[in-house]
Amino acid sequence: MFAAQRLRRDILRRCPRVDPLAYPPNALEPHIDALTVEIHHDRHHQACVTNLNNFAYEHPQIAAKPIAEVLGNLDNFRGT
């Protein structure tokens, strides 16, 4: 296996994921409707996780760092 493929596999193995909701989407009704919960969880959270994983792939030096450290130092990657 080529080094780049191995690196990508290792990064993807450690990537954050969006876990399924622990409750049904309509569990928060009447305060928050099921569609809003689904959009927020399935689309918004997934987009954030996908963007973070893409960023980690483009910047492999951060892939092994704790997420709090990465998010706390995003200014270090501005313009890269």
Protein Blocks (a to p, Z undefined) as FASTA:
>chain_A
ZZklmmmmmmmmmpccddddfbdfklmpckbcfklmmmmmmmmmmmmmmmmmmmmmmmmm
lmmpcfklmmmmmmmmgoZZ
